[in-house]
Amino acid sequence: ECCEYCRSQLFFSCDPFVVDHIIPKSRNGTDELDNLALACQGCNGIKYNKIVAKDPVTNEIVPLFHPRKDQWNNHFVWNKDFTLMVGITAVGRATIESLQLNRLGVIHLRKILFAMGEHPIDF
């Protein structure tokens, strides 16, 4: 199991993961399964009630990555050493920047797990 945003693994997390409302309840999101995602504490806290963000390339306001409606591989790839998520669409770039998916702690964990053969995991 991994965070559906930054792809951090629950098994290697020092904090429990939470259920994220993809569309927050404060923005009329529901408790239906298609609106719930598993998220690490970092992503959940940073995301808060965001549903859109600015693409750093085009400055266009776009929706954040939606784990139930979007395919990860359509919006993201890994860099050569699998430490950084790279956005290949406006949605991917905006989500990476807005949710800080390449924050330093996550990069360090990815580096260690890659060296151990534990990252990236298939999903």
Jmol script that loads the backbone (N, CA, C; Angstrom):
load data "model"
ATOM      1  N   GLU A   1       0.831  -1.173   0.000  1.00  0.00           N
ATOM      2  CA  GLU A   1       0.000   0.000   0.000  1.00  0.00           C
ATOM      3  C   GLU A   1       0.880   1.242   0.000  1.00  0.00           C
ATOM      4  N   CYS A   2       0.451   2.227  -0.742  1.00  0.00           N
ATOM      5  CA  CYS A   2       1.235   3.455  -0.808  1.00  0.00           C
ATOM      6  C   CYS A   2       0.319   4.668  -0.882  1.00  0.00           C
ATOM      7  N   CYS A   3       0.894   5.826  -0.569  1.00  0.00           N
ATOM      8  CA  CYS A   3       0.167   7.081  -0.689  1.00  0.00           C
ATOM      9  C   CYS A   3      -0.202   7.253  -2.158  1.00  0.00           C
ATOM     10  N   GLU A   4      -1.438   7.576  -2.394  1.00  0.00           N
ATOM     11  CA  GLU A   4      -1.892   7.679  -3.774  1.00  0.00           C
ATOM     12  C   GLU A   4      -1.469   8.980  -4.437  1.00  0.00           C
ATOM     13  N   TYR A   5      -0.749   9.813  -3.715  1.00  0.00           N
ATOM     14  CA  TYR A   5      -0.220  11.058  -4.276  1.00  0.00           C
ATOM     15  C   TYR A   5       1.291  10.960  -4.460  1.00  0.00           C
ATOM     16  N   CYS A   6       2.066  10.833  -3.382  1.00  0.00           N
ATOM     17  CA  CYS A   6       3.532  10.835  -3.492  1.00  0.00           C
ATOM     18  C   CYS A   6       4.131   9.446  -3.679  1.00  0.00           C
ATOM     19  N   ARG A   7       3.317   8.404  -3.550  1.00  0.00           N
ATOM     20  CA  ARG A   7       3.743   7.008  -3.699  1.00  0.00           C
ATOM     21  C   ARG A   7       4.657   6.521  -2.574  1.00  0.00           C
ATOM     22  N   SER A   8       4.681   7.216  -1.445  1.00  0.00           N
ATOM     23  CA  SER A   8       5.404   6.707  -0.277  1.00  0.00           C
ATOM     24  C   SER A   8       4.696   5.452   0.221  1.00  0.00           C
ATOM     25  N   GLN A   9       5.484   4.518   0.725  1.00  0.00           N
ATOM     26  CA  GLN A   9       4.920   3.244   1.146  1.00  0.00           C
ATOM     27  C   GLN A   9       4.527   3.255   2.617  1.00  0.00           C
ATOM     28  N   LEU A  10       3.336   2.760   2.887  1.00  0.00           N
ATOM     29  CA  LEU A  10       2.835   2.679   4.256  1.00  0.00           C
ATOM     30  C   LEU A  10       3.780   1.870   5.136  1.00  0.00           C
ATOM     31  N   PHE A  11       4.325   0.776   4.624  1.00  0.00           N
ATOM     32  CA  PHE A  11       5.187  -0.109   5.407  1.00  0.00           C
ATOM     33  C   PHE A  11       6.402   0.626   5.972  1.00  0.00           C
ATOM     34  N   PHE A  12       6.905   1.624   5.258  1.00  0.00           N
ATOM     35  CA  PHE A  12       8.106   2.340   5.681  1.00  0.00           C
ATOM     36  C   PHE A  12       7.800   3.695   6.321  1.00  0.00           C
ATOM     37  N   SER A  13       6.550   3.959   6.609  1.00  0.00           N
ATOM     38  CA  SER A  13       6.165   5.243   7.199  1.00  0.00           C
ATOM     39  C   SER A  13       6.193   5.174   8.717  1.00  0.00           C
ATOM     40  N   CYS A  14       6.667   6.238   9.344  1.00  0.00           N
ATOM     41  CA  CYS A  14       6.653   6.277  10.808  1.00  0.00           C
ATOM     42  C   CYS A  14       5.310   6.781  11.332  1.00  0.00           C
ATOM     43  N   ASP A  15       4.458   7.287  10.455  1.00  0.00           N
ATOM     44  CA  ASP A  15       3.126   7.768  10.841  1.00  0.00           C
ATOM     45  C   ASP A  15       2.067   6.972  10.102  1.00  0.00           C
ATOM     46  N   PRO A  16       0.906   6.784  10.729  1.00  0.00           N
ATOM     47  CA  PRO A  16      -0.166   6.079  10.021  1.00  0.00           C
ATOM     48  C   PRO A  16      -0.659   6.900   8.834  1.00  0.00           C
ATOM     49  N   PHE A  17      -1.155   6.222   7.824  1.00  0.00           N
ATOM     50  CA  PHE A  17      -1.772   6.902   6.690  1.00  0.00           C
ATOM     51  C   PHE A  17      -3.217   7.228   7.042  1.00  0.00           C
ATOM     52  N   VAL A  18      -3.803   8.119   6.293  1.00  0.00           N
ATOM     53  CA  VAL A  18      -5.178   8.543   6.520  1.00  0.00           C
ATOM     54  C   VAL A  18      -5.986   8.381   5.244  1.00  0.00           C
ATOM     55  N   VAL A  19      -7.296   8.417   5.404  1.00  0.00           N
ATOM     56  CA  VAL A  19      -8.183   8.402   4.252  1.00  0.00           C
ATOM     57  C   VAL A  19      -8.436   9.853   3.864  1.00  0.00           C
ATOM     58  N   ASP A  20      -8.056  10.182   2.654  1.00  0.00           N
ATOM     59  CA  ASP A  20      -8.218  11.539   2.130  1.00  0.00           C
ATOM     60  C   ASP A  20      -9.496  11.624   1.324  1.00  0.00           C
ATOM     61  N   HIS A  21     -10.225  12.696   1.514  1.00  0.00           N
ATOM     62  CA  HIS A  21     -11.357  12.998   0.640  1.00  0.00           C
ATOM     63  C   HIS A  21     -10.784  13.737  -0.572  1.00  0.00           C
ATOM     64  N   ILE A  22     -10.786  13.100  -1.725  1.00  0.00           N
ATOM     65  CA  ILE A  22     -10.211  13.680  -2.935  1.00  0.00           C
ATOM     66  C   ILE A  22     -10.863  15.033  -3.217  1.00  0.00           C
ATOM     67  N   ILE A  23     -12.180  15.060  -3.234  1.00  0.00           N
ATOM     68  CA  ILE A  23     -12.923  16.319  -3.214  1.00  0.00           C
ATOM     69  C   ILE A  23     -13.318  16.504  -1.753  1.00  0.00           C
ATOM     70  N   PRO A  24     -12.722  17.469  -1.065  1.00  0.00           N
ATOM     71  CA  PRO A  24     -12.969  17.620   0.371  1.00  0.00           C
ATOM     72  C   PRO A  24     -14.450  17.830   0.692  1.00  0.00           C
ATOM     73  N   LYS A  25     -14.823  17.379   1.874  1.00  0.00           N
ATOM     74  CA  LYS A  25     -16.211  17.558   2.306  1.00  0.00           C
ATOM     75  C   LYS A  25     -16.580  19.041   2.330  1.00  0.00           C
ATOM     76  N   SER A  26     -15.594  19.901   2.634  1.00  0.00           N
ATOM     77  CA  SER A  26     -15.856  21.344   2.654  1.00  0.00           C
ATOM     78  C   SER A  26     -16.159  21.894   1.257  1.00  0.00           C
ATOM     79  N   ARG A  27     -15.895  21.078   0.241  1.00  0.00           N
ATOM     80  CA  ARG A  27     -16.199  21.467  -1.144  1.00  0.00           C
ATOM     81  C   ARG A  27     -17.242  20.524  -1.739  1.00  0.00           C
ATOM     82  N   ASN A  28     -18.104  20.034  -0.869  1.00  0.00           N
ATOM     83  CA  ASN A  28     -19.218  19.154  -1.242  1.00  0.00           C
ATOM     84  C   ASN A  28     -18.792  17.758  -1.668  1.00  0.00           C
ATOM     85  N   GLY A  29     -17.611  17.308  -1.237  1.00  0.00           N
ATOM     86  CA  GLY A  29     -17.194  15.932  -1.485  1.00  0.00           C
ATOM     87  C   GLY A  29     -17.973  14.976  -0.599  1.00  0.00           C
ATOM     88  N   THR A  30     -18.025  13.730  -1.012  1.00  0.00           N
ATOM     89  CA  THR A  30     -18.793  12.723  -0.285  1.00  0.00           C
ATOM     90  C   THR A  30     -17.872  11.710   0.388  1.00  0.00           C
ATOM     91  N   ASP A  31     -18.498  10.810   1.142  1.00  0.00           N
ATOM     92  CA  ASP A  31     -17.782   9.698   1.761  1.00  0.00           C
ATOM     93  C   ASP A  31     -17.819   8.446   0.890  1.00  0.00           C
ATOM     94  N   GLU A  32     -18.259   8.587  -0.353  1.00  0.00           N
ATOM     95  CA  GLU A  32     -18.311   7.445  -1.270  1.00  0.00           C
ATOM     96  C   GLU A  32     -16.888   6.985  -1.596  1.00  0.00           C
ATOM     97  N   LEU A  33     -16.743   5.680  -1.845  1.00  0.00           N
ATOM     98  CA  LEU A  33     -15.421   5.116  -2.119  1.00  0.00           C
ATOM     99  C   LEU A  33     -14.700   5.794  -3.272  1.00  0.00           C
ATOM    100  N   ASP A  34     -15.435   6.240  -4.284  1.00  0.00           N
ATOM    101  CA  ASP A  34     -14.781   6.875  -5.437  1.00  0.00           C
ATOM    102  C   ASP A  34     -14.273   8.277  -5.120  1.00  0.00           C
ATOM    103  N   ASN A  35     -14.478   8.736  -3.884  1.00  0.00           N
ATOM    104  CA  ASN A  35     -13.947  10.034  -3.465  1.00  0.00           C
ATOM    105  C   ASN A  35     -12.928   9.886  -2.337  1.00  0.00           C
ATOM    106  N   LEU A  36     -12.502   8.662  -2.047  1.00  0.00           N
ATOM    107  CA  LEU A  36     -11.566   8.429  -0.955  1.00  0.00           C
ATOM    108  C   LEU A  36     -10.257   7.869  -1.489  1.00  0.00           C
ATOM    109  N   ALA A  37      -9.150   8.333  -0.909  1.00  0.00           N
ATOM    110  CA  ALA A  37      -7.821   7.866  -1.315  1.00  0.00           C
ATOM    111  C   ALA A  37      -6.963   7.679  -0.073  1.00  0.00           C
ATOM    112  N   LEU A  38      -6.039   6.734  -0.128  1.00  0.00           N
ATOM    113  CA  LEU A  38      -5.087   6.525   0.949  1.00  0.00           C
ATOM    114  C   LEU A  38      -3.956   7.542   0.789  1.00  0.00           C
ATOM    115  N   ALA A  39      -3.680   8.289   1.849  1.00  0.00           N
ATOM    116  CA  ALA A  39      -2.667   9.347   1.755  1.00  0.00           C
ATOM    117  C   ALA A  39      -1.771   9.342   2.990  1.00  0.00           C
ATOM    118  N   CYS A  40      -0.508   9.677   2.772  1.00  0.00           N
ATOM    119  CA  CYS A  40       0.408   9.861   3.899  1.00  0.00           C
ATOM    120  C   CYS A  40       0.023  11.160   4.615  1.00  0.00           C
ATOM    121  N   GLN A  41       0.517  11.305   5.824  1.00  0.00           N
ATOM    122  CA  GLN A  41       0.212  12.498   6.613  1.00  0.00           C
ATOM    123  C   GLN A  41       0.679  13.767   5.896  1.00  0.00           C
ATOM    124  N   GLY A  42       1.858  13.704   5.270  1.00  0.00           N
ATOM    125  CA  GLY A  42       2.396  14.878   4.584  1.00  0.00           C
ATOM    126  C   GLY A  42       1.507  15.359   3.458  1.00  0.00           C
ATOM    127  N   CYS A  43       1.132  14.445   2.582  1.00  0.00           N
ATOM    128  CA  CYS A  43       0.284  14.830   1.448  1.00  0.00           C
ATOM    129  C   CYS A  43      -1.085  15.284   1.917  1.00  0.00           C
ATOM    130  N   ASN A  44      -1.650  14.570   2.871  1.00  0.00           N
ATOM    131  CA  ASN A  44      -2.975  14.936   3.350  1.00  0.00           C
ATOM    132  C   ASN A  44      -2.966  16.322   3.983  1.00  0.00           C
ATOM    133  N   GLY A  45      -1.954  16.609   4.777  1.00  0.00           N
ATOM    134  CA  GLY A  45      -1.879  17.912   5.429  1.00  0.00           C
ATOM    135  C   GLY A  45      -1.639  19.046   4.451  1.00  0.00           C
ATOM    136  N   ILE A  46      -0.795  18.817   3.478  1.00  0.00           N
ATOM    137  CA  ILE A  46      -0.501  19.852   2.483  1.00  0.00           C
ATOM    138  C   ILE A  46      -1.702  20.051   1.555  1.00  0.00           C
ATOM    139  N   LYS A  47      -2.357  18.968   1.181  1.00  0.00           N
ATOM    140  CA  LYS A  47      -3.497  19.066   0.261  1.00  0.00           C
ATOM    141  C   LYS A  47      -4.649  19.822   0.902  1.00  0.00           C
ATOM    142  N   TYR A  48      -4.933  19.537   2.173  1.00  0.00           N
ATOM    143  CA  TYR A  48      -5.992  20.182   2.938  1.00  0.00           C
ATOM    144  C   TYR A  48      -7.293  20.185   2.135  1.00  0.00           C
ATOM    145  N   ASN A  49      -7.745  21.316   1.640  1.00  0.00           N
ATOM    146  CA  ASN A  49      -8.999  21.334   0.879  1.00  0.00           C
ATOM    147  C   ASN A  49      -8.793  21.765  -0.573  1.00  0.00           C
ATOM    148  N   LYS A  50      -7.577  21.609  -1.068  1.00  0.00           N
ATOM    149  CA  LYS A  50      -7.272  21.996  -2.449  1.00  0.00           C
ATOM    150  C   LYS A  50      -7.877  21.005  -3.435  1.00  0.00           C
ATOM    151  N   ILE A  51      -8.373  21.528  -4.536  1.00  0.00           N
ATOM    152  CA  ILE A  51      -8.827  20.676  -5.640  1.00  0.00           C
ATOM    153  C   ILE A  51      -8.249  21.135  -6.978  1.00  0.00           C
ATOM    154  N   VAL A  52      -7.685  22.332  -7.002  1.00  0.00           N
ATOM    155  CA  VAL A  52      -7.042  22.861  -8.207  1.00  0.00           C
ATOM    156  C   VAL A  52      -5.722  23.510  -7.807  1.00  0.00           C
ATOM    157  N   ALA A  53      -4.873  23.697  -8.798  1.00  0.00           N
ATOM    158  CA  ALA A  53      -3.594  24.378  -8.573  1.00  0.00           C
ATOM    159  C   ALA A  53      -3.105  24.944  -9.899  1.00  0.00           C
ATOM    160  N   LYS A  54      -2.099  25.798  -9.815  1.00  0.00           N
ATOM    161  CA  LYS A  54      -1.543  26.425 -11.015  1.00  0.00           C
ATOM    162  C   LYS A  54      -0.411  25.572 -11.581  1.00  0.00           C
ATOM    163  N   ASP A  55      -0.494  25.298 -12.883  1.00  0.00           N
ATOM    164  CA  ASP A  55       0.591  24.615 -13.588  1.00  0.00           C
ATOM    165  C   ASP A  55       1.779  25.570 -13.640  1.00  0.00           C
ATOM    166  N   PRO A  56       2.942  25.179 -13.120  1.00  0.00           N
ATOM    167  CA  PRO A  56       4.087  26.085 -13.106  1.00  0.00           C
ATOM    168  C   PRO A  56       4.640  26.421 -14.492  1.00  0.00           C
ATOM    169  N   VAL A  57       4.266  25.677 -15.507  1.00  0.00           N
ATOM    170  CA  VAL A  57       4.750  25.944 -16.864  1.00  0.00           C
ATOM    171  C   VAL A  57       3.825  26.914 -17.606  1.00  0.00           C
ATOM    172  N   THR A  58       2.518  26.666 -17.544  1.00  0.00           N
ATOM    173  CA  THR A  58       1.574  27.470 -18.320  1.00  0.00           C
ATOM    174  C   THR A  58       0.858  28.537 -17.489  1.00  0.00           C
ATOM    175  N   ASN A  59       0.988  28.440 -16.163  1.00  0.00           N
ATOM    176  CA  ASN A  59       0.250  29.300 -15.222  1.00  0.00           C
ATOM    177  C   ASN A  59      -1.255  29.102 -15.286  1.00  0.00           C
ATOM    178  N   GLU A  60      -1.700  28.060 -15.950  1.00  0.00           N
ATOM    179  CA  GLU A  60      -3.121  27.726 -16.039  1.00  0.00           C
ATOM    180  C   GLU A  60      -3.563  27.038 -14.744  1.00  0.00           C
ATOM    181  N   ILE A  61      -4.762  27.348 -14.273  1.00  0.00           N
ATOM    182  CA  ILE A  61      -5.341  26.672 -13.122  1.00  0.00           C
ATOM    183  C   ILE A  61      -5.964  25.370 -13.617  1.00  0.00           C
ATOM    184  N   VAL A  62      -5.516  24.248 -13.042  1.00  0.00           N
ATOM    185  CA  VAL A  62      -5.975  22.925 -13.472  1.00  0.00           C
ATOM    186  C   VAL A  62      -6.371  22.100 -12.251  1.00  0.00           C
ATOM    187  N   PRO A  63      -7.161  21.051 -12.460  1.00  0.00           N
ATOM    188  CA  PRO A  63      -7.510  20.184 -11.332  1.00  0.00           C
ATOM    189  C   PRO A  63      -6.279  19.422 -10.835  1.00  0.00           C
ATOM    190  N   LEU A  64      -6.275  19.124  -9.543  1.00  0.00           N
ATOM    191  CA  LEU A  64      -5.237  18.251  -9.003  1.00  0.00           C
ATOM    192  C   LEU A  64      -5.478  16.824  -9.492  1.00  0.00           C
ATOM    193  N   PHE A  65      -4.439  16.018  -9.453  1.00  0.00           N
ATOM    194  CA  PHE A  65      -4.534  14.597  -9.787  1.00  0.00           C
ATOM    195  C   PHE A  65      -5.638  13.957  -8.945  1.00  0.00           C
ATOM    196  N   HIS A  66      -6.507  13.221  -9.597  1.00  0.00           N
ATOM    197  CA  HIS A  66      -7.631  12.537  -8.940  1.00  0.00           C
ATOM    198  C   HIS A  66      -7.361  11.035  -9.012  1.00  0.00           C
ATOM    199  N   PRO A  67      -6.963  10.413  -7.894  1.00  0.00           N
ATOM    200  CA  PRO A  67      -6.559   9.005  -7.924  1.00  0.00           C
ATOM    201  C   PRO A  67      -7.628   8.023  -8.415  1.00  0.00           C
ATOM    202  N   ARG A  68      -8.887   8.394  -8.402  1.00  0.00           N
ATOM    203  CA  ARG A  68      -9.934   7.484  -8.872  1.00  0.00           C
ATOM    204  C   ARG A  68     -10.271   7.700 -10.343  1.00  0.00           C
ATOM    205  N   LYS A  69     -10.016   8.877 -10.853  1.00  0.00           N
ATOM    206  CA  LYS A  69     -10.388   9.182 -12.240  1.00  0.00           C
ATOM    207  C   LYS A  69      -9.182   9.252 -13.173  1.00  0.00           C
ATOM    208  N   ASP A  70      -8.007   9.547 -12.646  1.00  0.00           N
ATOM    209  CA  ASP A  70      -6.806   9.715 -13.464  1.00  0.00           C
ATOM    210  C   ASP A  70      -5.879   8.513 -13.317  1.00  0.00           C
ATOM    211  N   GLN A  71      -5.167   8.193 -14.372  1.00  0.00           N
ATOM    212  CA  GLN A  71      -4.142   7.155 -14.344  1.00  0.00           C
ATOM    213  C   GLN A  71      -2.791   7.802 -14.037  1.00  0.00           C
ATOM    214  N   TRP A  72      -2.069   7.285 -13.030  1.00  0.00           N
ATOM    215  CA  TRP A  72      -0.793   7.849 -12.609  1.00  0.00           C
ATOM    216  C   TRP A  72       0.159   7.996 -13.798  1.00  0.00           C
ATOM    217  N   ASN A  73       0.285   6.954 -14.602  1.00  0.00           N
ATOM    218  CA  ASN A  73       1.235   6.957 -15.727  1.00  0.00           C
ATOM    219  C   ASN A  73       0.894   7.966 -16.810  1.00  0.00           C
ATOM    220  N   ASN A  74      -0.325   8.471 -16.810  1.00  0.00           N
ATOM    221  CA  ASN A  74      -0.695   9.496 -17.790  1.00  0.00           C
ATOM    222  C   ASN A  74      -0.232  10.885 -17.367  1.00  0.00           C
ATOM    223  N   HIS A  75       0.122  11.055 -16.103  1.00  0.00           N
ATOM    224  CA  HIS A  75       0.471  12.376 -15.587  1.00  0.00           C
ATOM    225  C   HIS A  75       1.875  12.475 -15.001  1.00  0.00           C
ATOM    226  N   PHE A  76       2.459  11.323 -14.651  1.00  0.00           N
ATOM    227  CA  PHE A  76       3.755  11.326 -13.957  1.00  0.00           C
ATOM    228  C   PHE A  76       4.679  10.255 -14.507  1.00  0.00           C
ATOM    229  N   VAL A  77       5.970  10.515 -14.369  1.00  0.00           N
ATOM    230  CA  VAL A  77       7.018   9.514 -14.577  1.00  0.00           C
ATOM    231  C   VAL A  77       8.044   9.738 -13.471  1.00  0.00           C
ATOM    232  N   TRP A  78       8.940   8.772 -13.312  1.00  0.00           N
ATOM    233  CA  TRP A  78      10.058   8.934 -12.373  1.00  0.00           C
ATOM    234  C   TRP A  78      11.268   9.451 -13.126  1.00  0.00           C
ATOM    235  N   ASN A  79      12.137  10.197 -12.451  1.00  0.00           N
ATOM    236  CA  ASN A  79      13.405  10.583 -13.063  1.00  0.00           C
ATOM    237  C   ASN A  79      14.315   9.353 -13.102  1.00  0.00           C
ATOM    238  N   LYS A  80      15.524   9.511 -13.607  1.00  0.00           N
ATOM    239  CA  LYS A  80      16.416   8.361 -13.831  1.00  0.00           C
ATOM    240  C   LYS A  80      16.715   7.557 -12.572  1.00  0.00           C
ATOM    241  N   ASP A  81      16.903   8.225 -11.431  1.00  0.00           N
ATOM    242  CA  ASP A  81      17.233   7.478 -10.213  1.00  0.00           C
ATOM    243  C   ASP A  81      16.015   7.239  -9.321  1.00  0.00           C
ATOM    244  N   PHE A  82      14.831   7.486  -9.849  1.00  0.00           N
ATOM    245  CA  PHE A  82      13.564   7.211  -9.175  1.00  0.00           C
ATOM    246  C   PHE A  82      13.391   7.981  -7.862  1.00  0.00           C
ATOM    247  N   THR A  83      14.032   9.130  -7.742  1.00  0.00           N
ATOM    248  CA  THR A  83      13.873   9.933  -6.533  1.00  0.00           C
ATOM    249  C   THR A  83      12.874  11.064  -6.714  1.00  0.00           C
ATOM    250  N   LEU A  84      12.640  11.471  -7.953  1.00  0.00           N
ATOM    251  CA  LEU A  84      11.736  12.587  -8.216  1.00  0.00           C
ATOM    252  C   LEU A  84      10.579  12.162  -9.103  1.00  0.00           C
ATOM    253  N   MET A  85       9.378  12.590  -8.723  1.00  0.00           N
ATOM    254  CA  MET A  85       8.242  12.469  -9.626  1.00  0.00           C
ATOM    255  C   MET A  85       8.337  13.633 -10.601  1.00  0.00           C
ATOM    256  N   VAL A  86       8.099  13.357 -11.865  1.00  0.00           N
ATOM    257  CA  VAL A  86       8.143  14.383 -12.903  1.00  0.00           C
ATOM    258  C   VAL A  86       6.760  14.466 -13.529  1.00  0.00           C
ATOM    259  N   GLY A  87       6.201  15.656 -13.561  1.00  0.00           N
ATOM    260  CA  GLY A  87       4.896  15.852 -14.180  1.00  0.00           C
ATOM    261  C   GLY A  87       5.028  15.951 -15.680  1.00  0.00           C
ATOM    262  N   ILE A  88       4.234  15.181 -16.395  1.00  0.00           N
ATOM    263  CA  ILE A  88       4.288  15.203 -17.858  1.00  0.00           C
ATOM    264  C   ILE A  88       3.042  15.858 -18.448  1.00  0.00           C
ATOM    265  N   THR A  89       2.152  16.317 -17.577  1.00  0.00           N
ATOM    266  CA  THR A  89       0.966  17.065 -17.999  1.00  0.00           C
ATOM    267  C   THR A  89       0.809  18.256 -17.056  1.00  0.00           C
ATOM    268  N   ALA A  90      -0.087  19.150 -17.414  1.00  0.00           N
ATOM    269  CA  ALA A  90      -0.373  20.285 -16.527  1.00  0.00           C
ATOM    270  C   ALA A  90      -0.879  19.794 -15.172  1.00  0.00           C
ATOM    271  N   VAL A  91      -1.740  18.788 -15.184  1.00  0.00           N
ATOM    272  CA  VAL A  91      -2.256  18.217 -13.932  1.00  0.00           C
ATOM    273  C   VAL A  91      -1.111  17.639 -13.103  1.00  0.00           C
ATOM    274  N   GLY A  92      -0.225  16.899 -13.732  1.00  0.00           N
ATOM    275  CA  GLY A  92       0.908  16.317 -13.018  1.00  0.00           C
ATOM    276  C   GLY A  92       1.820  17.378 -12.434  1.00  0.00           C
ATOM    277  N   ARG A  93       2.184  18.356 -13.234  1.00  0.00           N
ATOM    278  CA  ARG A  93       3.085  19.413 -12.747  1.00  0.00           C
ATOM    279  C   ARG A  93       2.449  20.209 -11.613  1.00  0.00           C
ATOM    280  N   ALA A  94       1.175  20.565 -11.766  1.00  0.00           N
ATOM    281  CA  ALA A  94       0.492  21.343 -10.733  1.00  0.00           C
ATOM    282  C   ALA A  94       0.363  20.540  -9.444  1.00  0.00           C
ATOM    283  N   THR A  95       0.077  19.259  -9.557  1.00  0.00           N
ATOM    284  CA  THR A  95      -0.063  18.413  -8.372  1.00  0.00           C
ATOM    285  C   THR A  95       1.266  18.261  -7.655  1.00  0.00           C
ATOM    286  N   ILE A  96       2.341  18.034  -8.397  1.00  0.00           N
ATOM    287  CA  ILE A  96       3.663  17.904  -7.779  1.00  0.00           C
ATOM    288  C   ILE A  96       4.022  19.165  -7.019  1.00  0.00           C
ATOM    289  N   GLU A  97       3.823  20.307  -7.627  1.00  0.00           N
ATOM    290  CA  GLU A  97       4.198  21.554  -6.972  1.00  0.00           C
ATOM    291  C   GLU A  97       3.273  21.877  -5.798  1.00  0.00           C
ATOM    292  N   SER A  98       1.989  21.762  -6.001  1.00  0.00           N
ATOM    293  CA  SER A  98       1.028  22.145  -4.968  1.00  0.00           C
ATOM    294  C   SER A  98       1.101  21.245  -3.737  1.00  0.00           C
ATOM    295  N   LEU A  99       1.257  19.937  -3.947  1.00  0.00           N
ATOM    296  CA  LEU A  99       1.296  19.001  -2.820  1.00  0.00           C
ATOM    297  C   LEU A  99       2.721  18.707  -2.358  1.00  0.00           C
ATOM    298  N   GLN A 100       3.697  19.357  -2.985  1.00  0.00           N
ATOM    299  CA  GLN A 100       5.107  19.180  -2.617  1.00  0.00           C
ATOM    300  C   GLN A 100       5.485  17.690  -2.623  1.00  0.00           C
ATOM    301  N   LEU A 101       5.143  17.009  -3.712  1.00  0.00           N
ATOM    302  CA  LEU A 101       5.358  15.568  -3.800  1.00  0.00           C
ATOM    303  C   LEU A 101       6.826  15.180  -3.850  1.00  0.00           C
ATOM    304  N   ASN A 102       7.712  16.137  -4.111  1.00  0.00           N
ATOM    305  CA  ASN A 102       9.152  15.878  -4.094  1.00  0.00           C
ATOM    306  C   ASN A 102       9.814  16.562  -2.907  1.00  0.00           C
ATOM    307  N   ARG A 103       9.113  16.598  -1.761  1.00  0.00           N
ATOM    308  CA  ARG A 103       9.704  17.202  -0.562  1.00  0.00           C
ATOM    309  C   ARG A 103      10.903  16.375  -0.116  1.00  0.00           C
ATOM    310  N   LEU A 104      11.833  17.036   0.551  1.00  0.00           N
ATOM    311  CA  LEU A 104      13.146  16.449   0.852  1.00  0.00           C
ATOM    312  C   LEU A 104      13.073  15.102   1.563  1.00  0.00           C
ATOM    313  N   GLY A 105      12.243  14.977   2.573  1.00  0.00           N
ATOM    314  CA  GLY A 105      12.141  13.710   3.301  1.00  0.00           C
ATOM    315  C   GLY A 105      11.708  12.559   2.415  1.00  0.00           C
ATOM    316  N   VAL A 106      10.790  12.833   1.504  1.00  0.00           N
ATOM    317  CA  VAL A 106      10.308  11.801   0.585  1.00  0.00           C
ATOM    318  C   VAL A 106      11.408  11.422  -0.400  1.00  0.00           C
ATOM    319  N   ILE A 107      12.166  12.399  -0.868  1.00  0.00           N
ATOM    320  CA  ILE A 107      13.283  12.116  -1.780  1.00  0.00           C
ATOM    321  C   ILE A 107      14.306  11.208  -1.104  1.00  0.00           C
ATOM    322  N   HIS A 108      14.656  11.529   0.130  1.00  0.00           N
ATOM    323  CA  HIS A 108      15.625  10.699   0.863  1.00  0.00           C
ATOM    324  C   HIS A 108      15.109   9.271   1.031  1.00  0.00           C
ATOM    325  N   LEU A 109      13.844   9.133   1.390  1.00  0.00           N
ATOM    326  CA  LEU A 109      13.269   7.806   1.559  1.00  0.00           C
ATOM    327  C   LEU A 109      13.283   7.040   0.236  1.00  0.00           C
ATOM    328  N   ARG A 110      12.925   7.694  -0.842  1.00  0.00           N
ATOM    329  CA  ARG A 110      12.947   7.029  -2.159  1.00  0.00           C
ATOM    330  C   ARG A 110      14.351   6.544  -2.496  1.00  0.00           C
ATOM    331  N   LYS A 111      15.353   7.386  -2.210  1.00  0.00           N
ATOM    332  CA  LYS A 111      16.744   7.021  -2.512  1.00  0.00           C
ATOM    333  C   LYS A 111      17.158   5.761  -1.748  1.00  0.00           C
ATOM    334  N   ILE A 112      16.851   5.715  -0.466  1.00  0.00           N
ATOM    335  CA  ILE A 112      17.195   4.561   0.365  1.00  0.00           C
ATOM    336  C   ILE A 112      16.435   3.319  -0.095  1.00  0.00           C
ATOM    337  N   LEU A 113      15.131   3.465  -0.330  1.00  0.00           N
ATOM    338  CA  LEU A 113      14.323   2.320  -0.741  1.00  0.00           C
ATOM    339  C   LEU A 113      14.726   1.813  -2.116  1.00  0.00           C
ATOM    340  N   PHE A 114      15.097   2.712  -3.023  1.00  0.00           N
ATOM    341  CA  PHE A 114      15.574   2.273  -4.339  1.00  0.00           C
ATOM    342  C   PHE A 114      16.840   1.444  -4.191  1.00  0.00           C
ATOM    343  N   ALA A 115      17.757   1.894  -3.343  1.00  0.00           N
ATOM    344  CA  ALA A 115      19.001   1.152  -3.107  1.00  0.00           C
ATOM    345  C   ALA A 115      18.722  -0.238  -2.519  1.00  0.00           C
ATOM    346  N   MET A 116      17.643  -0.354  -1.758  1.00  0.00           N
ATOM    347  CA  MET A 116      17.256  -1.639  -1.157  1.00  0.00           C
ATOM    348  C   MET A 116      16.411  -2.495  -2.099  1.00  0.00           C
ATOM    349  N   GLY A 117      16.066  -1.959  -3.271  1.00  0.00           N
ATOM    350  CA  GLY A 117      15.215  -2.677  -4.201  1.00  0.00           C
ATOM    351  C   GLY A 117      13.738  -2.640  -3.836  1.00  0.00           C
ATOM    352  N   GLU A 118      13.355  -1.674  -3.008  1.00  0.00           N
ATOM    353  CA  GLU A 118      11.982  -1.569  -2.541  1.00  0.00           C
ATOM    354  C   GLU A 118      11.182  -0.444  -3.198  1.00  0.00           C
ATOM    355  N   HIS A 119      11.808   0.298  -4.094  1.00  0.00           N
ATOM    356  CA  HIS A 119      11.137   1.424  -4.750  1.00  0.00           C
ATOM    357  C   HIS A 119      11.605   1.490  -6.195  1.00  0.00           C
ATOM    358  N   PRO A 120      10.761   1.814  -7.137  1.00  0.00           N
ATOM    359  CA  PRO A 120       9.323   2.037  -6.984  1.00  0.00           C
ATOM    360  C   PRO A 120       8.570   0.719  -6.922  1.00  0.00           C
ATOM    361  N   ILE A 121       7.367   0.780  -6.353  1.00  0.00           N
ATOM    362  CA  ILE A 121       6.544  -0.428  -6.306  1.00  0.00           C
ATOM    363  C   ILE A 121       5.546  -0.389  -7.442  1.00  0.00           C
ATOM    364  N   ASP A 122       5.112  -1.548  -7.867  1.00  0.00           N
ATOM    365  CA  ASP A 122       4.082  -1.623  -8.897  1.00  0.00           C
ATOM    366  C   ASP A 122       2.751  -1.250  -8.275  1.00  0.00           C
ATOM    367  N   PHE A 123       1.937  -0.587  -9.029  1.00  0.00           N
ATOM    368  CA  PHE A 123       0.602  -0.221  -8.535  1.00  0.00           C
ATOM    369  C   PHE A 123      -0.398  -0.391  -9.650  1.00  0.00           C
TER     370      PHE A 123
END
end "model"
wireframe off; spacefill off
backbone 0.3
color backbone group
